[in-house]
Amino acid sequence: MNQAELLAYRLYQQGLLTTSAELAASFFNIVGIQAQNQRAAELNVALQTGITRPQLLKFYQEQGIVRSWAQRWTIHLMTSDDLRLVVSARQNERLPKAYFLGVEEHVRAAVTAIDQLLQQAGRLTRAAYTAHLQAAFTWYAERPHNFDYAVLQVLTAQGKLQMAPTTSGQDWLLLAPATPTLLNQQVATTELIRRYLQGFGPATMADFVKWSGIKVSQVKPAWQTVLPELTPVTVGQEKFWTIAPISSGQLTAITDQLAHLTVVAAGFSSPMTGYRDKSWLVPEPIRQQLWSKNGILRAPIIANGVVVGKWTTQISQRQIAFAVESWGPFDQNQLEEGFDRVARFLELDYAGFTEKV
């Protein structure tokens, strides 16, 4: 396998080469959607599936999609079962002292109180959460900034909390998990490795460690369990692994497909976060164009088998206009189809794009 084939196959595995995938596949194939910015996450789903926002909100309710800390303890949209799998794989880790903001005793007390209330009620709004802690603890009024997030993160890490995806990052709907007990750590890590390679392969153990955030000492035994099931793939001098063999005919077809596509993805797209080394996707000078100094991942444009630009939006009076910064050629019609899909999902009128080379 060469570098162009590696790029094409990984993007194919992650669903970026389709515009009509099944909605569930967008979440299941890559174990959730990275969602620090929930709108970007939803746009990535819409670009792969053609779903409308009302259809997506209905899917959240029917499938029990949650928004919570998962891989690398970053926010993801995912199924309840997948969150349990990730938390189970990470259960032996300790949250850093910094998470407790110097008031660990108060955080632990709030965790116990909310856990007990949530077990009784099944779900809590932010207002109910706040009212309960205000009534229970006199010190709560003087809590440090981000204290509540520390409480929610501890509960999540213990497998005792899930959160519904809400339309506002300032709102919460806290949920008691349907299955509050965690899986065995090694069993969960083994299954998570399989799931990762199905969605991100070919990849290495180091890639999985980077993607998952699980310590390598916890990963190694599970990786050795999975290894006899894997198929090696050589790219240059490096060995990668896949769950299933890749036929030469399939690889040729996928690489040719990407060579004739202009693909639009939203920010925080999975190809930019799923691997230890980013050079498979973009060379170093371009890498600096896609990542901001504080690590925010910008929205890429992929054309002719390479990353050729990035895009942003401006919304005004129910219209959405796009700004493209490009360093390579692309198919304008395909680009506009992608932008129109974004506009339709956001229920806005498409107002075209401007390009800066």
LINDALIN-V288828 format. One record per helix or strand. SS is the DSSP state (2 for helix, 1 for strand). FROM is the first residue (numbers start at 1). LEN is the number of residues. If there is no record, write none. Layout:
ss=SS from=FROM len=LEN
ss=SS from=FROM len=LEN
This chain:
ss=2 from=3 len=11
ss=2 from=23 len=6
ss=1 from=33 len=2
ss=2 from=38 len=12
ss=2 from=53 len=11
ss=1 from=65 len=5
ss=2 from=71 len=3
ss=1 from=75 len=5
ss=2 from=80 len=10
ss=2 from=97 len=4
ss=2 from=104 len=18
ss=1 from=123 len=3
ss=2 from=126 len=11
ss=2 from=138 len=5
ss=2 from=147 len=11
ss=1 from=162 len=3
ss=1 from=173 len=3
ss=2 from=185 len=16
ss=1 from=203 len=1
ss=2 from=205 len=8
ss=2 from=216 len=12
ss=1 from=231 len=5
ss=1 from=238 len=5
ss=2 from=248 len=12
ss=1 from=262 len=3
ss=2 from=270 len=3
ss=2 from=284 len=7
ss=1 from=291 len=1
ss=1 from=297 len=1
ss=1 from=299 len=5
ss=1 from=306 len=11
ss=1 from=319 len=8
ss=2 from=332 len=14
ss=1 from=349 len=8
